[in-house]
Amino acid sequence: QVQLVESGGGLVQPGGSLRLSCATSRNIFRNYLMGWYQQAPGKQRELVAAITTSGSTNYADPVKGRFTISRDNAKNTVYLQMDSLRPEDTAVYYCNAHLAPSYIYWGQGTQVTVSS
């Protein structure tokens, strides 16, 4: 069974930082596109950032320049460094692994709340 184990969410003040982590198996990490999605209350789940097996990255416009996705090949872990957080970043964040065309896995989600 595929597991994506997330950690690092929490409560932070506007302007603060958090780092999310997503650990998985070596097979998933080495072969799948990895990404982070956010889902705010009443909204659809949306892509925040993604990283390929070779390290190429892609970001949603609202987070460009503030969030950084990276991967640690030795730990089979992908990270999302979130800086300059805003209240509108408040959401549940999900780790995602995708191998085209139809292999998609999700983590359990971690809550990020940005509030003073």
Order of alpha helices (4+ residues) and beta strands (2+ residues): beta-beta-beta-alpha-beta-beta-beta-beta-beta-beta-beta-beta
